[in-house]
């Protein structure tokens, strides 16, 4: 009986994709060309610069990401120290929860923001405070309560004041 050596079979090395170096002199002309390039060309550039299929986002998104990528390949990306610092700050804010990282921490308008709404010819002004809202010198816990006070009927306060889709 002969023994076989237990050396593992050679495995194919997975090399990181190589992206084209972009000379700094070409950056501005390439950025300008993004503005007039057809969407098919933008997608082709995406494949070349990112090494994967482009997302199904709109033209503005593709242009902005391609512009960043062109500059990144020409001038270099973020330093490893900067990336590490940003990751650490993210961990402090969301405790490492990736789901929370994708959601804006607080969609409420900043304290001091004034919300204006005209209702039946009268302009109503609400001031956002740290923990509540002020209307006519009185505190209210919600925009819905203010909208109900103004209209006499139930309203979603975020919708009434034009903030729909931003409610926490």
C-alpha positions as CSV (number, residue, x, y, z in Angstrom):
1,X,0.0,0.0,0.0
2,X,1.5,3.3,-1.0
3,X,0.7,6.5,0.8
4,X,-0.2,9.6,-1.1
5,X,1.1,12.9,0.1
6,X,-1.5,15.0,1.7
7,X,-0.5,18.2,-0.1
8,X,-3.6,19.9,-1.3
9,X,-4.3,20.2,-5.0
10,X,-3.3,23.6,-6.4
11,X,-6.2,25.9,-6.4
12,X,-6.8,28.6,-8.9
13,X,-5.8,31.9,-7.6
14,X,-8.5,34.5,-7.5
15,X,-6.8,37.7,-8.6
16,X,-8.3,41.0,-7.9
17,X,-9.6,42.7,-11.0
18,X,-7.3,45.2,-12.5
19,X,-8.8,48.5,-13.3
20,X,-7.3,51.0,-15.8
21,X,-5.1,53.7,-14.5
22,X,-6.4,57.1,-15.5
23,X,-3.9,59.8,-16.1
24,X,-4.7,63.0,-14.2
25,X,-4.7,65.0,-17.5
26,X,-7.7,62.9,-18.7
27,X,-9.9,63.5,-15.6
28,X,-11.6,66.8,-16.6
29,X,-12.3,65.7,-20.2
30,X,-13.8,62.4,-19.0
31,X,-15.9,64.1,-16.4
32,X,-17.2,66.6,-19.0
33,X,-18.0,63.7,-21.4
34,X,-20.2,62.0,-18.7
35,X,-22.7,64.9,-19.1
36,X,-23.5,64.1,-22.7
37,X,-22.8,60.4,-22.9
38,X,-25.7,58.1,-23.8
39,X,-26.9,55.8,-21.0
40,X,-25.5,52.8,-22.8
41,X,-22.0,54.3,-22.8
42,X,-22.3,55.2,-19.1
43,X,-23.2,51.5,-18.4
44,X,-20.2,50.4,-20.5
45,X,-17.9,52.7,-18.5
46,X,-19.4,51.3,-15.3
47,X,-18.4,47.8,-16.3
48,X,-14.9,48.9,-17.2
49,X,-14.3,51.0,-14.1
50,X,-16.1,48.9,-11.4
51,X,-15.8,45.4,-13.0
52,X,-19.5,44.5,-12.5
53,X,-22.9,45.2,-13.9
54,X,-24.2,48.7,-13.4
55,X,-27.2,49.1,-10.9
56,X,-30.5,50.0,-12.3
57,X,-30.4,53.5,-10.9
58,X,-31.1,56.7,-12.8
59,X,-28.7,58.5,-15.0
60,X,-27.7,61.1,-12.4
61,X,-26.6,58.3,-10.0
62,X,-24.5,56.6,-12.6
63,X,-22.9,59.9,-13.6
64,X,-22.0,60.9,-10.0
65,X,-20.6,57.5,-9.1
66,X,-18.6,57.3,-12.4
67,X,-17.2,60.8,-11.8
68,X,-16.1,59.7,-8.3
69,X,-14.6,56.5,-9.6
70,X,-12.7,58.3,-12.4
71,X,-11.1,60.7,-9.8
72,X,-10.4,57.8,-7.5
73,X,-8.5,55.9,-10.2
74,X,-6.6,59.0,-11.2
75,X,-5.7,60.5,-7.8
76,X,-6.2,57.5,-5.4
77,X,-9.0,56.7,-3.0
78,X,-9.4,57.3,0.7
79,X,-6.4,56.6,2.8
80,X,-6.7,53.4,4.9
81,X,-6.6,55.5,8.1
82,X,-9.5,57.6,6.8
83,X,-11.5,54.5,6.0
84,X,-10.8,53.1,9.4
85,X,-11.8,56.3,11.1
86,X,-15.1,56.5,9.2
87,X,-15.9,52.8,10.1
88,X,-15.2,53.6,13.8
89,X,-17.5,56.6,13.7
90,X,-20.2,54.5,12.0
91,X,-19.8,51.9,14.8
92,X,-20.2,54.6,17.4
93,X,-23.4,55.8,15.8
94,X,-25.2,52.5,15.1
95,X,-23.4,50.0,17.3
96,X,-22.4,48.0,14.2
97,X,-26.0,47.4,13.1
98,X,-25.8,47.4,9.3
99,X,-29.6,48.0,8.9
100,X,-29.4,51.1,11.1
101,X,-26.5,52.3,9.0
102,X,-28.7,52.5,6.0
103,X,-31.4,54.5,7.7
104,X,-31.0,58.1,8.4
105,X,-30.7,58.4,12.2
106,X,-33.3,61.1,12.5
107,X,-35.6,62.3,9.8
108,X,-37.2,65.0,11.9
109,X,-36.4,68.6,10.9
110,X,-33.7,70.2,12.9
111,X,-34.7,72.3,16.0
112,X,-35.4,75.9,15.0
113,X,-36.8,74.9,11.6
114,X,-39.9,76.9,10.8
115,X,-42.6,75.0,8.9
116,X,-45.0,77.2,6.9
117,X,-48.5,76.1,5.7
118,X,-51.2,78.2,4.2
119,X,-54.7,76.9,5.0
120,X,-57.9,78.6,3.8
121,X,-56.0,81.8,3.2
122,X,-54.2,81.9,6.5
123,X,-50.5,81.3,6.9
124,X,-49.6,79.0,9.8
125,X,-46.1,78.8,11.2
126,X,-44.8,75.9,13.3
127,X,-41.4,76.0,15.0
128,X,-39.6,72.7,15.4
129,X,-38.2,72.3,18.9
130,X,-35.9,69.7,20.4
131,X,-38.7,67.4,21.7
132,X,-41.9,68.9,20.4
133,X,-43.4,71.6,18.1
134,X,-44.5,75.1,18.9
135,X,-47.6,76.6,17.3
136,X,-49.2,79.9,18.4
137,X,-46.9,80.0,21.4
138,X,-48.1,76.5,22.7
139,X,-46.2,73.3,22.6
140,X,-47.6,70.3,20.7
141,X,-46.2,66.8,20.8
142,X,-46.9,66.1,17.1
143,X,-47.5,67.8,13.8
144,X,-50.7,65.8,13.5
145,X,-52.1,67.5,16.6
146,X,-51.3,70.9,15.1
147,X,-52.9,69.9,11.8
148,X,-56.0,68.8,13.7
149,X,-56.1,72.1,15.6
150,X,-55.8,74.1,12.3
151,X,-58.3,72.1,10.2
152,X,-60.6,70.6,12.7
153,X,-60.2,67.2,11.1
154,X,-57.7,64.3,11.4
155,X,-54.6,64.8,9.2
156,X,-51.2,63.1,9.0
157,X,-49.1,66.1,10.2
158,X,-46.1,65.2,8.1
159,X,-48.4,65.2,5.0
160,X,-50.2,68.4,6.0
161,X,-46.9,70.3,6.3
162,X,-45.4,68.8,3.2
163,X,-42.9,66.4,4.9
164,X,-44.5,63.2,3.7
165,X,-42.2,60.3,3.5
166,X,-39.9,61.8,6.1
167,X,-41.7,60.7,9.3
168,X,-39.7,58.7,11.7
